[in-house]
Amino acid sequence: MIDHVGFPVSDYARARSFYEKALAPLGYTLIMEVQENQFGAKAAGFGINGKPDFWIGGEGGLNKPLHIAIATKERAAVDTFYKAALAAGAKDNGAPGIRAHYHPNYYGAFVLDPDGHNIEAVCHAPA
């Protein structure tokens, strides 16, 4: 079981603003911000119910994009995430819909964040 994930971003202020808007439909808020992490950069932890499990850090971007999927219990939240992320500056990487090649109830949406990371919202519940 993964407790949390974190990755560096190229522009901390831009990424923090993006994730505050894009993750809100999934119930994620900014839980904690540290002024200097172990790499000497700011870091922001987003999560639900007071537990930050999604972290960004201002150390600088990565050479290659990564993929992170955040689960939600309702398909409507996937749709709202997708719209909020696009409004916050994301690029489309797969509109909300069924991805039956994963399983019959896999309902997901994919966006590319400002650094090109593939961020997904997914619901595994039947319609």
Protein Blocks (a to p, Z undefined) as FASTA:
>chain_A
ZZbdcdddfblmlmmmmmmmmmmmnopacfbdcfbdfkopacddddeehiafbdcdfebp
cfbdcddddddfbfklmmmmmmmmmmnopacebdadddfklomklccdddddfkopacdd
ddfbdZZ
